[in-house]
């Protein structure tokens, strides 16, 4: 009787795995920036103008301060994040100058 339970559980696992979307890469950063009337291409162009080196938002050589500067540039350009991310609200080992309020 126990082997039937194991076979049944294995079948359920295999069936559910076929319907899931495992190991999907994260969406490109350019798809996460929203602005009324702006297309994804507009967001990509704004990202480049703000110092991003590509539309994926990845830059292994960028410091956290540089990333915060780019993020703030996009916010100043009128964009907001689809996923609600705000880089300046995340915990950091030191205060980020790019996130300091302007006086």
GROMACS elastic network, one bead per residue, 0.5 to 0.9 nm:
[ bonds ]
;  ai    aj funct       b0    kb
    1     4     6  0.54647   500
    1     5     6  0.68975   500
    2     5     6  0.51720   500
    2     6     6  0.64686   500
    2     7     6  0.87749   500
    3     6     6  0.50360   500
    3     7     6  0.61402   500
    3     8     6  0.84942   500
    4     7     6  0.50942   500
    4     8     6  0.59952   500
    4     9     6  0.84972   500
    5     8     6  0.50627   500
    5     9     6  0.60433   500
    5    10     6  0.84693   500
    6     9     6  0.51539   500
    6    10     6  0.60579   500
    6    11     6  0.85642   500
    7    10     6  0.50796   500
    7    11     6  0.61276   500
    7    12     6  0.86429   500
    8    11     6  0.51256   500
    8    12     6  0.62446   500
    8    13     6  0.86505   500
    9    12     6  0.51114   500
    9    13     6  0.61819   500
    9    14     6  0.86721   500
   10    13     6  0.50787   500
   10    14     6  0.61996   500
   10    15     6  0.85947   500
   11    14     6  0.51499   500
   11    15     6  0.60902   500
   11    16     6  0.85390   500
   12    15     6  0.51521   500
   12    16     6  0.60615   500
   12    17     6  0.84736   500
   13    16     6  0.52455   500
   13    17     6  0.60772   500
   13    18     6  0.87411   500
   14    17     6  0.50943   500
   14    18     6  0.64082   500
   15    18     6  0.52957   500
   15    19     6  0.68521   500
   16    19     6  0.53162   500
   16    20     6  0.64032   500
   17    20     6  0.52375   500
   17    21     6  0.79041   500
   17    22     6  0.79253   500
   18    21     6  0.79286   500
   21    24     6  0.65267   500
   24    27     6  0.86946   500
   25    28     6  0.87283   500
   26    29     6  0.85560   500
   27    30     6  0.82791   500
   27    31     6  0.67182   500
   27    32     6  0.75910   500
   27    56     6  0.77635   500
   28    31     6  0.55672   500
   28    32     6  0.71366   500
   28    55     6  0.63054   500
   28    57     6  0.70748   500
   29    32     6  0.52419   500
   29    33     6  0.70224   500
   29    44     6  0.84943   500
   29    47     6  0.89457   500
   29    54     6  0.89041   500
   29    55     6  0.59889   500
   29    57     6  0.51675   500
   29    58     6  0.83081   500
   30    33     6  0.57437   500
   30    34     6  0.87015   500
   30    40     6  0.62284   500
   30    41     6  0.78795   500
   30    42     6  0.88758   500
   30    43     6  0.57426   500
   30    44     6  0.52892   500
   30    45     6  0.89940   500
   30    47     6  0.73749   500
   30    54     6  0.88337   500
   30    55     6  0.52945   500
   30    56     6  0.64670   500
   30    57     6  0.74225   500
   31    34     6  0.76905   500
   31    40     6  0.59928   500
   31    43     6  0.77298   500
   31    44     6  0.83677   500
   31    55     6  0.85346   500
   31    56     6  0.87706   500
   31    82     6  0.80785   500
   32    40     6  0.87442   500
   32    43     6  0.88252   500
   32    80     6  0.81596   500
   32    81     6  0.54392   500
   32    82     6  0.50126   500
   32    83     6  0.66017   500
   32    84     6  0.89932   500
   33    40     6  0.78401   500
   33    43     6  0.63001   500
   33    44     6  0.87469   500
   33    74     6  0.81199   500
   33    79     6  0.58623   500
   33    80     6  0.56133   500
   33    82     6  0.60884   500
   33    83     6  0.86879   500
   34    37     6  0.88406   500
   34    38     6  0.71188   500
   34    39     6  0.81227   500
   34    40     6  0.80161   500
   34    43     6  0.73704   500
   34    78     6  0.84616   500
   34    79     6  0.52999   500
   34    80     6  0.53009   500
   34    81     6  0.59600   500
   34    82     6  0.62387   500
   35    38     6  0.53032   500
   35    39     6  0.79946   500
   35    43     6  0.80253   500
   35    77     6  0.88742   500
   35    78     6  0.62826   500
   35    80     6  0.65497   500
   35    81     6  0.88517   500
   36    39     6  0.86164   500
   36    78     6  0.85995   500
   36    79     6  0.82926   500
   38    41     6  0.79083   500
   38    42     6  0.56073   500
   38    43     6  0.67752   500
   38    79     6  0.89952   500
   39    43     6  0.63607   500
   39    44     6  0.86506   500
   40    44     6  0.61980   500
   40    45     6  0.87094   500
   41    45     6  0.62535   500
   41    46     6  0.85965   500
   42    45     6  0.51246   500
   42    46     6  0.61502   500
   42    47     6  0.85494   500
   43    46     6  0.50232   500
   43    47     6  0.60780   500
   43    48     6  0.87164   500
   43    55     6  0.87137   500
   43    74     6  0.86427   500
   43    79     6  0.81084   500
   44    47     6  0.50174   500
   44    48     6  0.63992   500
   44    49     6  0.87166   500
   44    52     6  0.89561   500
   44    54     6  0.79323   500
   44    55     6  0.56892   500
   45    48     6  0.51787   500
   45    49     6  0.62708   500
   45    50     6  0.86706   500
   45    55     6  0.86120   500
   46    50     6  0.61301   500
   46    51     6  0.87705   500
   46    52     6  0.87796   500
   46    73     6  0.88715   500
   46    74     6  0.70238   500
   46    77     6  0.77856   500
   47    50     6  0.50261   500
   47    51     6  0.64644   500
   47    52     6  0.53276   500
   47    53     6  0.80049   500
   47    54     6  0.77728   500
   47    55     6  0.71472   500
   47    57     6  0.82249   500
   47    70     6  0.76439   500
   47    71     6  0.87621   500
   47    73     6  0.84767   500
   47    74     6  0.68142   500
   48    51     6  0.52187   500
   48    53     6  0.61366   500
   48    54     6  0.68551   500
   48    55     6  0.78276   500
   49    52     6  0.73235   500
   49    73     6  0.88414   500
   50    69     6  0.81644   500
   50    70     6  0.53499   500
   50    71     6  0.80472   500
   50    72     6  0.87960   500
   50    73     6  0.56945   500
   50    74     6  0.66385   500
   51    54     6  0.89624   500
   51    66     6  0.86036   500
   51    67     6  0.89180   500
   51    69     6  0.85750   500
   51    70     6  0.59930   500
   51    73     6  0.86779   500
   52    55     6  0.74161   500
   52    56     6  0.87649   500
   52    57     6  0.62347   500
   52    58     6  0.79946   500
   52    59     6  0.77313   500
   52    67     6  0.83357   500
   52    70     6  0.66708   500
   53    56     6  0.85520   500
   53    57     6  0.71913   500
   53    58     6  0.76575   500
   53    59     6  0.69175   500
   54    57     6  0.58306   500
   54    58     6  0.70039   500
   54    59     6  0.80906   500
   55    58     6  0.79532   500
   56    59     6  0.87856   500
   58    62     6  0.86210   500
   59    62     6  0.54941   500
   59    63     6  0.88379   500
   59    67     6  0.86695   500
   60    63     6  0.82417   500
   62    65     6  0.79377   500
   62    66     6  0.58054   500
   62    67     6  0.64378   500
   63    66     6  0.51269   500
   63    67     6  0.63057   500
   63    68     6  0.86218   500
   64    68     6  0.61091   500
   64    69     6  0.86033   500
   64    96     6  0.80147   500
   65    68     6  0.50261   500
   65    69     6  0.61687   500
   65    70     6  0.87007   500
   65    96     6  0.59980   500
   65    97     6  0.71422   500
   65    98     6  0.66514   500
   65    99     6  0.88771   500
   66    69     6  0.50126   500
   66    70     6  0.62790   500
   66    71     6  0.85558   500
   66    98     6  0.81660   500
   67    70     6  0.51883   500
   67    71     6  0.61100   500
   67    72     6  0.86080   500
   67    87     6  0.84787   500
   67    98     6  0.89905   500
   68    72     6  0.60483   500
   68    73     6  0.84574   500
   68    87     6  0.64759   500
   68    88     6  0.69687   500
   68    96     6  0.72904   500
   68    97     6  0.84213   500
   68    98     6  0.57872   500
   68    99     6  0.69034   500
   69    72     6  0.51825   500
   69    73     6  0.60992   500
   69    74     6  0.87741   500
   69    96     6  0.89311   500
   69    97     6  0.83656   500
   69    98     6  0.51155   500
   69    99     6  0.77674   500
   70    73     6  0.50023   500
   70    74     6  0.64220   500
   70    75     6  0.88040   500
   70    98     6  0.87426   500
   71    74     6  0.53115   500
   71    75     6  0.64871   500
   71    76     6  0.88216   500
   71    86     6  0.82585   500
   71    87     6  0.70692   500
   71    88     6  0.86282   500
   71    98     6  0.88163   500
   72    76     6  0.61159   500
   72    77     6  0.85349   500
   72    87     6  0.85154   500
   72    88     6  0.84293   500
   72    98     6  0.69197   500
   72    99     6  0.73011   500
   73    76     6  0.50742   500
   73    77     6  0.62105   500
   73    78     6  0.88863   500
   74    78     6  0.66614   500
   74    79     6  0.56137   500
   74    80     6  0.77263   500
   75    78     6  0.52345   500
   75    80     6  0.60689   500
   75    81     6  0.87008   500
   76    79     6  0.72161   500
   80    83     6  0.88740   500
   80    84     6  0.75916   500
   80    85     6  0.86046   500
   80    86     6  0.87899   500
   81    84     6  0.50763   500
   81    85     6  0.59934   500
   81    86     6  0.76686   500
   82    85     6  0.78028   500
   85    88     6  0.89172   500
   85    89     6  0.84125   500
   85    90     6  0.87473   500
   86    89     6  0.56164   500
   86    90     6  0.70890   500
   87    90     6  0.55287   500
   87    91     6  0.88252   500
   87    99     6  0.85003   500
   88    91     6  0.81069   500
   88    92     6  0.86751   500
   88    96     6  0.75865   500
   88    98     6  0.82755   500
   88    99     6  0.55262   500
   88   100     6  0.87120   500
   89    92     6  0.87081   500
   89    99     6  0.86701   500
   91    94     6  0.86911   500
   92    95     6  0.66233   500
   92    96     6  0.77574   500
   95    98     6  0.88316   500
   95    99     6  0.77486   500
   95   100     6  0.78230   500
   96    99     6  0.53637   500
   96   100     6  0.66690   500
   97   100     6  0.51578   500
   97   101     6  0.86560   500
   98   101     6  0.83154   500
   99   102     6  0.87533   500
